[in-house]
C-alpha cells in the first residue's frame, strides 16, 4: 500500500534529480583550452583556437595522437586495444573529457581563465587555486611523458 509520505518522498527525490541534472548541464560553455594529462601529471595545455596535432609518446612505448581542429579536440590515434577514446569523437565544451584508460591519457576542456576557481561539486565549497601551468599554451612541441 502506497502512503502519502511515499508519494511526497518520490517527488522530492525526482525534483532533486532534475535540479542536479539542470545544474550540471547549465554550466557547459564553449571551451578555450585543452589540458592534457598523462598518468595524472600535466603533459600540456593547448589553445583550441590553434589547429595542431599533439603526439603523446610515453617512455613505456604507449602512443596517442590528439588533434585540435576548428575549435574541437579529438583523440585520433591510440595504441590501446579498446579504442573507446578514439571512437568518442571531438569535444569542445567545458566539462567535456576524453579518457584513454589503458594509456592513462586524459583530455579536459577548460574555459578561458583556466584558474581552477569555482565550486567543488562533491563538497559544495569554493575552490580557489590554479590549473596546471601553461607551458605549452601556444601549442609548443610534444614531449615525453613520465611513463
N, CA, C and O atoms as a GROMACS GRO file, in nm:
protein
  588
    1UNK      N    1   0.084  -0.117   0.000
    1UNK     CA    2   0.000   0.000   0.000
    1UNK      C    3   0.089   0.125   0.000
    1UNK      O    4   0.179   0.137   0.083
    2UNK      N    5   0.064   0.215  -0.091
    2UNK     CA    6   0.141   0.338  -0.104
    2UNK      C    7   0.081   0.444  -0.012
    2UNK      O    8  -0.038   0.471  -0.015
    3UNK      N    9   0.168   0.501   0.068
    3UNK     CA   10   0.124   0.603   0.162
    3UNK      C   11   0.151   0.742   0.104
    3UNK      O   12   0.228   0.758   0.009
    4UNK      N   13   0.088   0.840   0.161
    4UNK     CA   14   0.104   0.979   0.118
    4UNK      C   15   0.251   1.022   0.132
    4UNK      O   16   0.302   1.094   0.046
    5UNK      N   17   0.318   0.980   0.236
    5UNK     CA   18   0.458   1.014   0.259
    5UNK      C   19   0.548   0.954   0.149
    5UNK      O   20   0.646   1.017   0.111
    6UNK      N   21   0.516   0.836   0.099
    6UNK     CA   22   0.593   0.774  -0.008
    6UNK      C   23   0.584   0.857  -0.136
    6UNK      O   24   0.683   0.875  -0.207
    7UNK      N   25   0.464   0.907  -0.165
    7UNK     CA   26   0.444   0.989  -0.286
    7UNK      C   27   0.521   1.120  -0.273
    7UNK      O   28   0.584   1.165  -0.368
    8UNK      N   29   0.516   1.181  -0.156
    8UNK     CA   30   0.589   1.306  -0.135
    8UNK      C   31   0.739   1.282  -0.148
    8UNK      O   32   0.810   1.361  -0.210
    9UNK      N   33   0.788   1.173  -0.089
    9UNK     CA   34   0.930   1.140  -0.098
    9UNK      C   35   0.972   1.117  -0.243
    9UNK      O   36   1.079   1.162  -0.284
   10UNK      N   37   0.889   1.048  -0.320
   10UNK     CA   38   0.918   1.024  -0.462
   10UNK      C   39   0.935   1.156  -0.537
   10UNK      O   40   1.031   1.173  -0.612
   11UNK      N   41   0.843   1.250  -0.517
   11UNK     CA   42   0.850   1.377  -0.588
   11UNK      C   43   0.967   1.464  -0.541
   11UNK      O   44   1.024   1.538  -0.620
   12UNK      N   45   1.002   1.454  -0.413
   12UNK     CA   46   1.119   1.527  -0.364
   12UNK      C   47   1.247   1.473  -0.428
   12UNK      O   48   1.333   1.551  -0.470
   13UNK      N   49   1.260   1.343  -0.436
   13UNK     CA   50   1.377   1.282  -0.500
   13UNK      C   51   1.381   1.315  -0.649
   13UNK      O   52   1.488   1.345  -0.703
   14UNK      N   53   1.268   1.311  -0.714
   14UNK     CA   54   1.260   1.347  -0.855
   14UNK      C   55   1.299   1.493  -0.878
   14UNK      O   56   1.375   1.522  -0.970
   15UNK      N   57   1.250   1.584  -0.795
   15UNK     CA   58   1.284   1.726  -0.808
   15UNK      C   59   1.433   1.748  -0.784
   15UNK      O   60   1.496   1.826  -0.855
   16UNK      N   61   1.490   1.680  -0.686
   16UNK     CA   62   1.633   1.692  -0.658
   16UNK      C   63   1.715   1.642  -0.777
   16UNK      O   64   1.812   1.708  -0.816
   17UNK      N   65   1.678   1.529  -0.834
   17UNK     CA   66   1.748   1.475  -0.951
   17UNK      C   67   1.742   1.568  -1.070
   17UNK      O   68   1.842   1.587  -1.139
   18UNK      N   69   1.627   1.626  -1.094
   18UNK     CA   70   1.612   1.721  -1.205
   18UNK      C   71   1.695   1.846  -1.181
   18UNK      O   72   1.756   1.899  -1.274
   19UNK      N   73   1.698   1.894  -1.058
   19UNK     CA   74   1.777   2.014  -1.026
   19UNK      C   75   1.926   1.988  -1.046
   19UNK      O   76   1.996   2.073  -1.101
   20UNK      N   77   1.974   1.874  -1.002
   20UNK     CA   78   2.116   1.841  -1.019
   20UNK      C   79   2.149   1.825  -1.168
   20UNK      O   80   2.254   1.871  -1.212
   21UNK      N   81   2.061   1.762  -1.244
   21UNK     CA   82   2.084   1.746  -1.388
   21UNK      C   83   2.088   1.881  -1.457
   21UNK      O   84   2.176   1.905  -1.540
   22UNK      N   85   1.995   1.969  -1.425
   22UNK     CA   86   1.993   2.101  -1.487
   22UNK      C   87   2.119   2.177  -1.452
   22UNK      O   88   2.180   2.241  -1.538
   23UNK      N   89   2.160   2.172  -1.324
   23UNK     CA   90   2.277   2.245  -1.280
   23UNK      C   91   2.403   2.195  -1.351
   23UNK      O   92   2.489   2.275  -1.389
   24UNK      N   93   2.415   2.064  -1.369
   24UNK     CA   94   2.535   2.011  -1.433
   24UNK      C   95   2.538   2.042  -1.582
   24UNK      O   96   2.646   2.059  -1.638
   25UNK      N   97   2.424   2.049  -1.646
   25UNK     CA   98   2.420   2.081  -1.789
   25UNK      C   99   2.427   2.230  -1.816
   25UNK      O  100   2.478   2.270  -1.921
   26UNK      N  101   2.379   2.312  -1.726
   26UNK     CA  102   2.375   2.456  -1.747
   26UNK      C  103   2.514   2.517  -1.748
   26UNK      O  104   2.533   2.623  -1.807
   27UNK      N  105   2.612   2.454  -1.686
   27UNK     CA  106   2.746   2.509  -1.679
   27UNK      C  107   2.829   2.488  -1.803
   27UNK      O  108   2.940   2.540  -1.811
   28UNK      N  109   2.780   2.414  -1.901
   28UNK     CA  110   2.856   2.390  -2.022
   28UNK      C  111   2.868   2.517  -2.105
   28UNK      O  112   2.769   2.587  -2.126
   29UNK      N  113   2.987   2.545  -2.152
   29UNK     CA  114   3.012   2.660  -2.238
   29UNK      C  115   3.123   2.620  -2.335
   29UNK      O  116   3.193   2.521  -2.314
   30UNK      N  117   3.138   2.698  -2.438
   30UNK     CA  118   3.246   2.670  -2.533
   30UNK      C  119   3.380   2.687  -2.462
   30UNK      O  120   3.405   2.790  -2.400
   31UNK      N  121   3.463   2.586  -2.472
   31UNK     CA  122   3.594   2.591  -2.407
   31UNK      C  123   3.695   2.665  -2.491
   31UNK      O  124   3.676   2.684  -2.611
   32UNK      N  125   3.803   2.706  -2.426
   32UNK     CA  126   3.909   2.778  -2.496
   32UNK      C  127   4.042   2.703  -2.494
   32UNK      O  128   4.127   2.726  -2.579
   33UNK      N  129   4.059   2.614  -2.396
   33UNK     CA  130   4.186   2.542  -2.384
   33UNK      C  131   4.161   2.396  -2.354
   33UNK      O  132   4.056   2.359  -2.301
   34UNK      N  133   4.258   2.315  -2.388
   34UNK     CA  134   4.254   2.172  -2.355
   34UNK      C  135   4.374   2.143  -2.266
   34UNK      O  136   4.487   2.181  -2.296
   35UNK      N  137   4.347   2.073  -2.156
   35UNK     CA  138   4.452   2.032  -2.064
   35UNK      C  139   4.471   1.882  -2.081
   35UNK      O  140   4.377   1.805  -2.063
   36UNK      N  141   4.592   1.841  -2.116
   36UNK     CA  142   4.624   1.700  -2.138
   36UNK      C  143   4.712   1.654  -2.022
   36UNK      O  144   4.816   1.712  -1.993
   37UNK      N  145   4.666   1.546  -1.956
   37UNK     CA  146   4.746   1.486  -1.850
   37UNK      C  147   4.774   1.340  -1.885
   37UNK      O  148   4.694   1.273  -1.948
   38UNK      N  149   4.890   1.294  -1.842
   38UNK     CA  150   4.930   1.155  -1.860
   38UNK      C  151   4.967   1.100  -1.723
   38UNK      O  152   5.057   1.150  -1.656
   39UNK      N  153   4.896   0.997  -1.683
   39UNK     CA  154   4.917   0.934  -1.552
   39UNK      C  155   4.906   1.036  -1.440
   39UNK      O  156   4.982   1.031  -1.343
   40UNK      N  157   4.811   1.128  -1.454
   40UNK     CA  158   4.786   1.228  -1.351
   40UNK      C  159   4.879   1.347  -1.352
   40UNK      O  160   4.863   1.438  -1.270
   41UNK      N  161   4.976   1.350  -1.443
   41UNK     CA  162   5.072   1.460  -1.449
   41UNK      C  163   5.046   1.543  -1.575
   41UNK      O  164   5.012   1.490  -1.680
   42UNK      N  165   5.062   1.674  -1.560
   42UNK     CA  166   5.039   1.764  -1.672
   42UNK      C  167   5.131   1.730  -1.789
   42UNK      O  168   5.253   1.720  -1.772
   43UNK      N  169   5.073   1.714  -1.906
   43UNK     CA  170   5.152   1.693  -2.027
   43UNK      C  171   5.159   1.825  -2.104
   43UNK      O  172   5.264   1.859  -2.159
   44UNK      N  173   5.048   1.899  -2.109
   44UNK     CA  174   5.048   2.027  -2.178
   44UNK      C  175   4.910   2.090  -2.178
   44UNK      O  176   4.810   2.022  -2.158
   45UNK      N  177   4.908   2.220  -2.200
   45UNK     CA  178   4.784   2.297  -2.213
   45UNK      C  179   4.787   2.361  -2.351
   45UNK      O  180   4.884   2.426  -2.388
   46UNK      N  181   4.680   2.341  -2.427
   46UNK     CA  182   4.679   2.382  -2.567
   46UNK      C  183   4.554   2.464  -2.598
   46UNK      O  184   4.444   2.426  -2.557
   47UNK      N  185   4.568   2.577  -2.670
   47UNK     CA  186   4.451   2.655  -2.709
   47UNK      C  187   4.373   2.583  -2.819
   47UNK      O  188   4.432   2.526  -2.911
   48UNK      N  189   4.241   2.586  -2.809
   48UNK     CA  190   4.157   2.522  -2.911
   48UNK      C  191   4.152   2.606  -3.038
   48UNK      O  192   4.103   2.559  -3.141
   49UNK      N  193   4.201   2.728  -3.033
   49UNK     CA  194   4.198   2.816  -3.149
   49UNK      C  195   4.316   2.790  -3.244
   49UNK      O  196   4.319   2.846  -3.354
   50UNK      N  197   4.410   2.708  -3.206
   50UNK     CA  198   4.530   2.681  -3.286
   50UNK      C  199   4.526   2.536  -3.334
   50UNK      O  200   4.546   2.444  -3.255
   51UNK      N  201   4.501   2.514  -3.464
   51UNK     CA  202   4.495   2.379  -3.520
   51UNK      C  203   4.632   2.313  -3.512
   51UNK      O  204   4.732   2.372  -3.554
   52UNK      N  205   4.637   2.192  -3.459
   52UNK     CA  206   4.764   2.120  -3.446
   52UNK      C  207   4.739   1.974  -3.410
   52UNK      O  208   4.628   1.936  -3.372
   53UNK      N  209   4.843   1.895  -3.422
   53UNK     CA  210   4.840   1.756  -3.379
   53UNK      C  211   4.945   1.738  -3.270
   53UNK      O  212   5.061   1.777  -3.287
   54UNK      N  213   4.904   1.679  -3.160
   54UNK     CA  214   4.993   1.655  -3.046
   54UNK      C  215   5.018   1.506  -3.039
   54UNK      O  216   4.924   1.427  -3.035
   55UNK      N  217   5.143   1.468  -3.036
   55UNK     CA  218   5.178   1.326  -3.022
   55UNK      C  219   5.222   1.302  -2.879
   55UNK      O  220   5.320   1.360  -2.831
   56UNK      N  221   5.150   1.214  -2.811
   56UNK     CA  222   5.184   1.178  -2.674
   56UNK      C  223   5.255   1.043  -2.681
   56UNK      O  224   5.192   0.940  -2.701
   57UNK      N  225   5.387   1.046  -2.666
   57UNK     CA  226   5.467   0.925  -2.668
   57UNK      C  227   5.526   0.906  -2.529
   57UNK      O  228   5.604   0.988  -2.481
   58UNK      N  229   5.488   0.796  -2.467
   58UNK     CA  230   5.533   0.771  -2.330
   58UNK      C  231   5.658   0.684  -2.330
   58UNK      O  232   5.687   0.615  -2.428
   59UNK      N  233   5.731   0.688  -2.221
   59UNK     CA  234   5.854   0.610  -2.210
   59UNK      C  235   5.828   0.460  -2.215
   59UNK      O  236   5.916   0.382  -2.254
   60UNK      N  237   5.706   0.419  -2.176
   60UNK     CA  238   5.674   0.276  -2.179
   60UNK      C  239   5.629   0.230  -2.317
   60UNK      O  240   5.588   0.115  -2.334
   61UNK      N  241   5.635   0.319  -2.416
   61UNK     CA  242   5.603   0.282  -2.553
   61UNK      C  243   5.461   0.314  -2.598
   61UNK      O  244   5.432   0.305  -2.717
   62UNK      N  245   5.372   0.350  -2.507
   62UNK     CA  246   5.235   0.383  -2.547
   62UNK      C  247   5.233   0.513  -2.626
   62UNK      O  248   5.313   0.603  -2.602
   63UNK      N  249   5.139   0.521  -2.720
   63UNK     CA  250   5.135   0.635  -2.812
   63UNK      C  251   4.991   0.677  -2.837
   63UNK      O  252   4.905   0.593  -2.866
   64UNK      N  253   4.965   0.806  -2.827
   64UNK     CA  254   4.835   0.863  -2.859
   64UNK      C  255   4.857   0.987  -2.946
   64UNK      O  256   4.952   1.062  -2.923
   65UNK      N  257   4.771   1.008  -3.044
   65UNK     CA  258   4.770   1.131  -3.123
   65UNK      C  259   4.644   1.208  -3.090
   65UNK      O  260   4.534   1.152  -3.090
   66UNK      N  261   4.660   1.336  -3.063
   66UNK     CA  262   4.548   1.424  -3.031
   66UNK      C  263   4.547   1.534  -3.136
   66UNK      O  264   4.650   1.595  -3.165
   67UNK      N  265   4.429   1.559  -3.194
   67UNK     CA  266   4.418   1.660  -3.299
   67UNK      C  267   4.324   1.772  -3.257
   67UNK      O  268   4.213   1.748  -3.211
   68UNK      N  269   4.373   1.895  -3.272
   68UNK     CA  270   4.290   2.013  -3.250
   68UNK      C  271   4.262   2.073  -3.387
   68UNK      O  272   4.354   2.106  -3.462
   69UNK      N  273   4.133   2.086  -3.418
   69UNK     CA  274   4.095   2.142  -3.548
   69UNK      C  275   3.960   2.211  -3.535
   69UNK      O  276   3.865   2.154  -3.479
   70UNK      N  277   3.951   2.331  -3.586
   70UNK     CA  278   3.827   2.409  -3.587
   70UNK      C  279   3.765   2.424  -3.448
   70UNK      O  280   3.643   2.415  -3.434
   71UNK      N  281   3.847   2.446  -3.347
   71UNK     CA  282   3.797   2.468  -3.212
   71UNK      C  283   3.754   2.343  -3.139
   71UNK      O  284   3.693   2.352  -3.032
   72UNK      N  285   3.783   2.226  -3.195
   72UNK     CA  286   3.748   2.099  -3.130
   72UNK      C  287   3.873   2.015  -3.116
   72UNK      O  288   3.970   2.031  -3.190
   73UNK      N  289   3.870   1.925  -3.019
   73UNK     CA  290   3.984   1.836  -2.995
   73UNK      C  291   3.935   1.693  -2.993
   73UNK      O  292   3.828   1.663  -2.941
   74UNK      N  293   4.016   1.604  -3.049
   74UNK     CA  294   3.979   1.463  -3.052
   74UNK      C  295   4.104   1.377  -3.041
   74UNK      O  296   4.214   1.420  -3.074
   75UNK      N  297   4.083   1.255  -2.995
   75UNK     CA  298   4.190   1.156  -2.993
   75UNK      C  299   4.181   1.084  -3.127
   75UNK      O  300   4.086   1.009  -3.152
   76UNK      N  301   4.278   1.105  -3.212
   76UNK     CA  302   4.272   1.048  -3.347
   76UNK      C  303   4.347   0.916  -3.360
   76UNK      O  304   4.326   0.843  -3.458
   77UNK      N  305   4.433   0.885  -3.264
   77UNK     CA  306   4.502   0.756  -3.267
   77UNK      C  307   4.538   0.716  -3.125
   77UNK      O  308   4.575   0.799  -3.043
   78UNK      N  309   4.526   0.588  -3.098
   78UNK     CA  310   4.572   0.532  -2.972
   78UNK      C  311   4.612   0.387  -2.997
   78UNK      O  312   4.548   0.316  -3.074
   79UNK      N  313   4.718   0.344  -2.931
   79UNK     CA  314   4.760   0.204  -2.946
   79UNK      C  315   4.692   0.112  -2.844
   79UNK      O  316   4.732  -0.003  -2.828
   80UNK      N  317   4.590   0.164  -2.774
   80UNK     CA  318   4.518   0.079  -2.680
   80UNK      C  319   4.427  -0.018  -2.755
   80UNK      O  320   4.397   0.004  -2.873
   81UNK      N  321   4.384  -0.124  -2.687
   81UNK     CA  322   4.305  -0.228  -2.754
   81UNK      C  323   4.161  -0.188  -2.780
   81UNK      O  324   4.108  -0.218  -2.888
   82UNK      N  325   4.096  -0.120  -2.686
   82UNK     CA  326   3.951  -0.100  -2.699
   82UNK      C  327   3.910   0.019  -2.785
   82UNK      O  328   3.797   0.020  -2.834
   83UNK      N  329   3.995   0.118  -2.806
   83UNK     CA  330   3.971   0.233  -2.895
   83UNK      C  331   3.850   0.318  -2.856
   83UNK      O  332   3.798   0.392  -2.940
   84UNK      N  333   3.804   0.309  -2.733
   84UNK     CA  334   3.691   0.391  -2.689
   84UNK      C  335   3.727   0.539  -2.698
   84UNK      O  336   3.642   0.620  -2.735
   85UNK      N  337   3.848   0.574  -2.664
   85UNK     CA  338   3.890   0.714  -2.668
   85UNK      C  339   3.887   0.770  -2.810
   85UNK      O  340   3.851   0.886  -2.830
   86UNK      N  341   3.924   0.690  -2.908
   86UNK     CA  342   3.923   0.734  -3.047
   86UNK      C  343   3.779   0.745  -3.099
   86UNK      O  344   3.746   0.837  -3.173
   87UNK      N  345   3.695   0.652  -3.059
   87UNK     CA  346   3.557   0.650  -3.106
   87UNK      C  347   3.469   0.754  -3.036
   87UNK      O  348   3.356   0.777  -3.080
   88UNK      N  349   3.517   0.817  -2.930
   88UNK     CA  350   3.435   0.914  -2.857
   88UNK      C  351   3.412   1.042  -2.936
   88UNK      O  352   3.320   1.118  -2.903
   89UNK      N  353   3.491   1.069  -3.037
   89UNK     CA  354   3.469   1.186  -3.121
   89UNK      C  355   3.532   1.312  -3.065
   89UNK      O  356   3.608   1.307  -2.968
   90UNK      N  357   3.499   1.425  -3.127
   90UNK     CA  358   3.558   1.554  -3.091
   90UNK      C  359   3.476   1.621  -2.981
   90UNK      O  360   3.354   1.604  -2.973
   91UNK      N  361   3.545   1.696  -2.897
   91UNK     CA  362   3.480   1.770  -2.789
   91UNK      C  363   3.524   1.916  -2.796
   91UNK      O  364   3.631   1.947  -2.848
   92UNK      N  365   3.439   2.006  -2.742
   92UNK     CA  366   3.474   2.148  -2.743
   92UNK      C  367   3.412   2.225  -2.627
   92UNK      O  368   3.440   2.344  -2.612
   93UNK      N  369   3.330   2.161  -2.547
   93UNK     CA  370   3.259   2.228  -2.438
   93UNK      C  371   3.330   2.204  -2.304
   93UNK      O  372   3.390   2.099  -2.282
   94UNK      N  373   3.322   2.305  -2.217
   94UNK     CA  374   3.378   2.285  -2.083
   94UNK      C  375   3.305   2.168  -2.019
   94UNK      O  376   3.190   2.140  -2.052
   95UNK      N  377   3.370   2.101  -1.930
   95UNK     CA  378   3.323   1.980  -1.863
   95UNK      C  379   3.333   1.856  -1.952
   95UNK      O  380   3.307   1.746  -1.903
   96UNK      N  381   3.368   1.870  -2.079
   96UNK     CA  382   3.385   1.753  -2.166
   96UNK      C  383   3.523   1.693  -2.142
   96UNK      O  384   3.619   1.766  -2.117
   97UNK      N  385   3.533   1.561  -2.150
   97UNK     CA  386   3.661   1.494  -2.136
   97UNK      C  387   3.670   1.377  -2.233
   97UNK      O  388   3.569   1.320  -2.275
   98UNK      N  389   3.792   1.344  -2.268
   98UNK     CA  390   3.823   1.220  -2.340
   98UNK      C  391   3.925   1.149  -2.254
   98UNK      O  392   4.024   1.209  -2.212
   99UNK      N  393   3.902   1.020  -2.228
   99UNK     CA  394   3.992   0.944  -2.141
   99UNK      C  395   4.036   0.818  -2.212
   99UNK      O  396   3.952   0.743  -2.264
  100UNK      N  397   4.166   0.793  -2.216
  100UNK     CA  398   4.221   0.666  -2.262
  100UNK      C  399   4.272   0.596  -2.136
  100UNK      O  400   4.384   0.620  -2.091
  101UNK      N  401   4.189   0.510  -2.080
  101UNK     CA  402   4.225   0.444  -1.954
  101UNK      C  403   4.349   0.356  -1.966
  101UNK      O  404   4.436   0.363  -1.878
  102UNK      N  405   4.361   0.273  -2.070
  102UNK     CA  406   4.481   0.187  -2.076
  102UNK      C  407   4.612   0.266  -2.079
  102UNK      O  408   4.712   0.224  -2.021
  103UNK      N  409   4.612   0.382  -2.147
  103UNK     CA  410   4.734   0.462  -2.158
  103UNK      C  411   4.740   0.574  -2.055
  103UNK      O  412   4.840   0.646  -2.048
  104UNK      N  413   4.634   0.590  -1.974
  104UNK     CA  414   4.627   0.691  -1.869
  104UNK      C  415   4.639   0.833  -1.923
  104UNK      O  416   4.703   0.918  -1.861
  105UNK      N  417   4.577   0.859  -2.038
  105UNK     CA  418   4.577   0.992  -2.100
  105UNK      C  419   4.438   1.053  -2.083
  105UNK      O  420   4.337   0.989  -2.115
  106UNK      N  421   4.434   1.177  -2.032
  106UNK     CA  422   4.308   1.246  -2.011
  106UNK      C  423   4.314   1.383  -2.080
  106UNK      O  424   4.412   1.456  -2.064
  107UNK      N  425   4.209   1.416  -2.155
  107UNK     CA  426   4.196   1.548  -2.217
  107UNK      C  427   4.075   1.615  -2.152
  107UNK      O  428   3.966   1.558  -2.153
  108UNK      N  429   4.094   1.734  -2.097
  108UNK     CA  430   3.985   1.809  -2.036
  108UNK      C  431   3.977   1.945  -2.101
  108UNK      O  432   4.079   2.007  -2.132
  109UNK      N  433   3.854   1.993  -2.123
  109UNK     CA  434   3.832   2.125  -2.180
  109UNK      C  435   3.810   2.223  -2.065
  109UNK      O  436   3.733   2.196  -1.974
  110UNK      N  437   3.878   2.337  -2.071
  110UNK     CA  438   3.861   2.441  -1.971
  110UNK      C  439   3.818   2.569  -2.039
  110UNK      O  440   3.830   2.584  -2.161
  111UNK      N  441   3.769   2.662  -1.959
  111UNK     CA  442   3.729   2.793  -2.010
  111UNK      C  443   3.851   2.881  -2.030
  111UNK      O  444   3.965   2.835  -2.025
  112UNK      N  445   3.825   3.007  -2.053
  112UNK     CA  446   3.933   3.100  -2.084
  112UNK      C  447   4.029   3.125  -1.971
  112UNK      O  448   4.150   3.127  -1.992
  113UNK      N  449   3.976   3.146  -1.849
  113UNK     CA  450   4.066   3.182  -1.740
  113UNK      C  451   4.148   3.064  -1.695
  113UNK      O  452   4.266   3.080  -1.664
  114UNK      N  453   4.088   2.945  -1.690
  114UNK     CA  454   4.161   2.824  -1.650
  114UNK      C  455   4.222   2.837  -1.512
  114UNK      O  456   4.322   2.772  -1.482
  115UNK      N  457   4.160   2.923  -1.426
  115UNK     CA  458   4.220   2.946  -1.296
  115UNK      C  459   4.178   2.844  -1.192
  115UNK      O  460   4.227   2.848  -1.079
  116UNK      N  461   4.089   2.752  -1.227
  116UNK     CA  462   4.051   2.648  -1.134
  116UNK      C  463   3.955   2.694  -1.026
  116UNK      O  464   3.921   2.616  -0.938
  117UNK      N  465   3.909   2.822  -1.031
  117UNK     CA  466   3.814   2.865  -0.931
  117UNK      C  467   3.676   2.813  -0.964
  117UNK      O  468   3.645   2.780  -1.079
  118UNK      N  469   3.595   2.807  -0.865
  118UNK     CA  470   3.460   2.760  -0.883
  118UNK      C  471   3.413   2.689  -0.759
  118UNK      O  472   3.461   2.716  -0.649
  119UNK      N  473   3.321   2.598  -0.777
  119UNK     CA  474   3.265   2.524  -0.665
  119UNK      C  475   3.295   2.377  -0.684
  119UNK      O  476   3.271   2.321  -0.791
  120UNK      N  477   3.346   2.315  -0.580
  120UNK     CA  478   3.370   2.171  -0.583
  120UNK      C  479   3.236   2.101  -0.581
  120UNK      O  480   3.157   2.121  -0.489
  121UNK      N  481   3.210   2.017  -0.682
  121UNK     CA  482   3.080   1.953  -0.696
  121UNK      C  483   3.052   1.852  -0.584
  121UNK      O  484   2.936   1.827  -0.552
  122UNK      N  485   3.155   1.796  -0.525
  122UNK     CA  486   3.137   1.697  -0.419
  122UNK      C  487   3.108   1.765  -0.286
  122UNK      O  488   3.011   1.730  -0.219
  123UNK      N  489   3.192   1.860  -0.247
  123UNK     CA  490   3.177   1.921  -0.116
  123UNK      C  491   3.090   2.045  -0.116
  123UNK      O  492   3.037   2.083  -0.012
  124UNK      N  493   3.074   2.109  -0.233
  124UNK     CA  494   2.995   2.231  -0.241
  124UNK      C  495   3.069   2.352  -0.190
  124UNK      O  496   3.009   2.458  -0.171
  125UNK      N  497   3.200   2.339  -0.166
  125UNK     CA  498   3.278   2.451  -0.115
  125UNK      C  499   3.350   2.522  -0.228
  125UNK      O  500   3.375   2.464  -0.334
  126UNK      N  501   3.382   2.647  -0.205
  126UNK     CA  502   3.452   2.726  -0.306
  126UNK      C  503   3.594   2.673  -0.322
  126UNK      O  504   3.659   2.635  -0.225
  127UNK      N  505   3.639   2.671  -0.446
  127UNK     CA  506   3.773   2.625  -0.478
  127UNK      C  507   3.848   2.742  -0.536
  127UNK      O  508   3.800   2.805  -0.631
  128UNK      N  509   3.962   2.773  -0.482
  128UNK     CA  510   4.045   2.877  -0.543
  128UNK      C  511   4.185   2.821  -0.551
  128UNK      O  512   4.251   2.796  -0.450
  129UNK      N  513   4.227   2.805  -0.669
  129UNK     CA  514   4.358   2.750  -0.695
  129UNK      C  515   4.391   2.776  -0.838
  129UNK      O  516   4.324   2.855  -0.905
  130UNK      N  517   4.494   2.712  -0.885
  130UNK     CA  518   4.527   2.733  -1.025
  130UNK      C  519   4.537   2.600  -1.094
  130UNK      O  520   4.571   2.498  -1.034
  131UNK      N  521   4.507   2.604  -1.220
  131UNK     CA  522   4.520   2.484  -1.302
  131UNK      C  523   4.667   2.462  -1.330
  131UNK      O  524   4.749   2.547  -1.297
  132UNK      N  525   4.701   2.350  -1.392
  132UNK     CA  526   4.841   2.324  -1.424
  132UNK      C  527   4.900   2.435  -1.507
  132UNK      O  528   4.828   2.505  -1.578
  133UNK      N  529   5.030   2.453  -1.498
  133UNK     CA  530   5.095   2.561  -1.571
  133UNK      C  531   5.072   2.546  -1.720
  133UNK      O  532   5.044   2.438  -1.771
  134UNK      N  533   5.084   2.657  -1.788
  134UNK     CA  534   5.054   2.658  -1.930
  134UNK      C  535   5.182   2.671  -2.011
  134UNK      O  536   5.199   2.763  -2.090
  135UNK      N  537   5.271   2.578  -1.989
  135UNK     CA  538   5.399   2.581  -2.058
  135UNK      C  539   5.380   2.570  -2.209
  135UNK      O  540   5.458   2.628  -2.285
  136UNK      N  541   5.280   2.497  -2.253
  136UNK     CA  542   5.256   2.479  -2.397
  136UNK      C  543   5.136   2.557  -2.442
  136UNK      O  544   5.065   2.513  -2.533
  137UNK      N  545   5.110   2.673  -2.382
  137UNK     CA  546   4.989   2.746  -2.412
  137UNK      C  547   4.977   2.782  -2.559
  137UNK      O  548   4.867   2.784  -2.613
  138UNK      N  549   5.086   2.810  -2.623
  138UNK     CA  550   5.079   2.843  -2.765
  138UNK      C  551   5.103   2.722  -2.854
  138UNK      O  552   5.138   2.735  -2.971
  139UNK      N  553   5.084   2.605  -2.798
  139UNK     CA  554   5.092   2.484  -2.878
  139UNK      C  555   5.234   2.439  -2.906
  139UNK      O  556   5.267   2.403  -3.018
  140UNK      N  557   5.317   2.442  -2.803
  140UNK     CA  558   5.455   2.401  -2.820
  140UNK      C  559   5.468   2.255  -2.858
  140UNK      O  560   5.368   2.184  -2.869
  141UNK      N  561   5.591   2.211  -2.878
  141UNK     CA  562   5.616   2.073  -2.918
  141UNK      C  563   5.573   1.975  -2.812
  141UNK      O  564   5.574   2.006  -2.693
  142UNK      N  565   5.535   1.858  -2.856
  142UNK     CA  566   5.500   1.750  -2.764
  142UNK      C  567   5.629   1.703  -2.696
  142UNK      O  568   5.738   1.724  -2.747
  143UNK      N  569   5.614   1.641  -2.581
  143UNK     CA  570   5.730   1.594  -2.508
  143UNK      C  571   5.700   1.459  -2.447
  143UNK      O  572   5.585   1.415  -2.441
  144UNK      N  573   5.806   1.393  -2.401
  144UNK     CA  574   5.790   1.260  -2.342
  144UNK      C  575   5.721   1.272  -2.207
  144UNK      O  576   5.752   1.361  -2.127
  145UNK      N  577   5.627   1.183  -2.184
  145UNK     CA  578   5.562   1.175  -2.053
  145UNK      C  579   5.646   1.088  -1.962
  145UNK      O  580   5.736   1.017  -2.008
  146UNK      N  581   5.618   1.095  -1.833
  146UNK     CA  582   5.697   1.018  -1.737
  146UNK      C  583   5.690   0.869  -1.761
  146UNK      O  584   5.791   0.800  -1.752
  147UNK      N  585   5.570   0.819  -1.792
  147UNK     CA  586   5.560   0.674  -1.815
  147UNK      C  587   5.473   0.646  -1.931
  147UNK      O  588   5.452   0.530  -1.965
   0.00000   0.00000   0.00000
